[in-house]
Amino acid sequence: MPVLRGSVTFSRFRADPQGERAKDVKRWAQRSLLRHAFEPIDKKEDDDRAAGWVEVERNDRTEFTPSRVIFGEYLLASYRVDRLRVPGPVVRAELDAWAEQYEAENAGPPKRSERRNQKAEITFKLRQRAFPVTRTYDVSWNLTTQEVGLWVASAGLVEELMVFMEETFEIRLLPMTPGAIAESLDAPAGVLLPTAALLGGDLAGEVGSRATSDARERSRA
Amino acid sequence: MKKSAASTDAAFARGEVGVDGQAIEEAPDEIELEKNKVTEELVRGRTYLGREFLTWLLWRSNQAESLAAVDNEPVSALFVGRIVLRGLAGEATELVVKGAMSPYSAIVRRALGDGLLVHVARLRIQHGDKIYEATVDAEQLAVRGAKIPKVLSEEDDDKITERLFLAERLSTIVEALFSRFLEVRVSKKWAGAVEELKGWFAEAPSR
């Protein structure tokens, strides 16, 4: 979800710095981002995926000069994910063509191991020609209020981005979910159990007891 | 023939079939599985609080002009368009209703009275003279597909900070509404509010 245009979609977190923050925020931000900057997929290696930070709206730039990262009290960056995919049907078609030719030349079909080796060779060859699919996901962080927005819709990506952000900036991200906000109130445990009168049905009691054991586990943790 | 007898023996040894070759355990009950799933979903991260909040907000938005204040400016909300209700058990565990004023419709209130709660809703929020629109879900309180007020700055960098400020302001407003709900939720007023809510559900005209 682009931070700079279109409709707004984000998941909300509060940043909790672990340890002391550098005094020079601009240099600290640049250094942190550079350490986890995006590096393209090396086609000679086996990895089909690469991820890291790039500048917002300039997904090929990783200089992170302060004027491209700090906007007023906000830190802005993009998480770039590249995926390299060799289409299965293309591999299959090339493999079938090879098997046909093999059969004509050798008066018999290729052995299973030969077929497997040939498939690996075709995949490697096609991989050298393939272009990665690129996606970027923006992150905003108000360095004064500590509110962090991950401008992503999918739950899986939110989790991945959250972990990456924590590693990059040595912070803990606390989700601003109903449960987390309620927990910060320090209200007596029983007060926040589900309201049976609203849930209806005889399952309300079961939900209540599960919520109680859930809360107990959380407090133990 | 030999192979099938061997596999029956193996199944018997695993306790899957009896001496007559019939399965011992019945297939899992679909209704039971669904109950477990929806209960799990409701308890995870205290999603039920998010659902109670959106349900409370629907009722309050039908009554009051100002629901909270952010920076001394009143906040009011109106539910618009699509609304998703979810419940624990019964014939239906999810109800999706569409239509400009559908969130306040009799069908929604009857469903709420039957134990379903609001899980996802589209809100039009007025804060002072600014209007926001966003889809909010009960599990994360995340903001989806939001429209924020028009950015007025002309310089590029100012445009960026203004847009970010407006997005964060929307987040603050959602949190302020939720905090207002929590104030009531943890107080003695909650029992009375629940009675009033149930009264409002019951007032829905019948078919």
Interface residues (C-beta under 8 A of the other chain):
Chain A: V3 L4 S7 V8 T9 F10 S11 R12 F71 G72 E73 Y74 L76 S140 N142 T145 E147 G149 A153 P175 M176 T177 P178 G179 A180 I181 A182 L185 A187 V191 L192 P194 T195 A197 L198 L199 G200 G201 L203 A204 E206 V207 R210 A211 D214
Chain B: K35 T39 E40 L42 V43 G45 R46 T47 Y48 L49 G50 E52 F53 T55 G87 L88 A89 G90 D114 G115 L117 A134 A138 E139 Q140 L141 A142 V143 R144 G145 A146 K147 I148 D157 K159 I160 T161 R163 L164 A167 E168 L170 S171 E175 F178 S179 L182 R185 V186 W190 V194 L197 K198
